[in-house]
Amino acid sequence: MNYVWKILELYATDGVITSAKYHCAVSEEDNTVETEGYWDFPESGTVPFDQVTEEMVMGWIEEASIKDGKSVIKSRLEKQVS
């Protein structure tokens, strides 16, 4: 399966990212399923806002969404694409 993540918007307070709007799509053969959502970051980040990359934020969301060893975002998409 091929996953494509995009960060659509970032929200910050006092230069610290507090949440992000994301888009994630998964493709398998001719089927594609997509989702958008918001992710709140409960802890303040340590990376200055102007040094944050899209890849970093995608990684934070993916890591924070892991339950029982698997991303809940990816799991839901996989169920729909199968």
Residue, then its C-alpha position, 0 to 999 in steps of 0.5 A: m500500500n502506498y500512503v501519501w501524507k500532506i499537511l494542509e494547515l498548521y496552527a501555533t500559539d506563541g511560535v509553538i505548533t499546537s495542531a495541524k490539519y492533515h490529508c492522508a491517502v492510501s492506494e492499493e491497485d486501482n483503489t484509493v481512499e482519502t481522509e482529512g482531519y485535525w490533530d492536536f499536539p498536547e505537548s509544546g514542541t521544541v523545534p522553532f516554528d520556522q524550522v519545522t518541515e512538513e515531514m516532521v509534522m507528518g511524522w509527529i501525527e503518525e507517531a502520536s496516532i499509534k495504538d497497539g503498534k499501528s497508526v489508527i489513521k492508517s488502519r482505518l484507511e486500510k479497512q476501507v481500501s480493501 
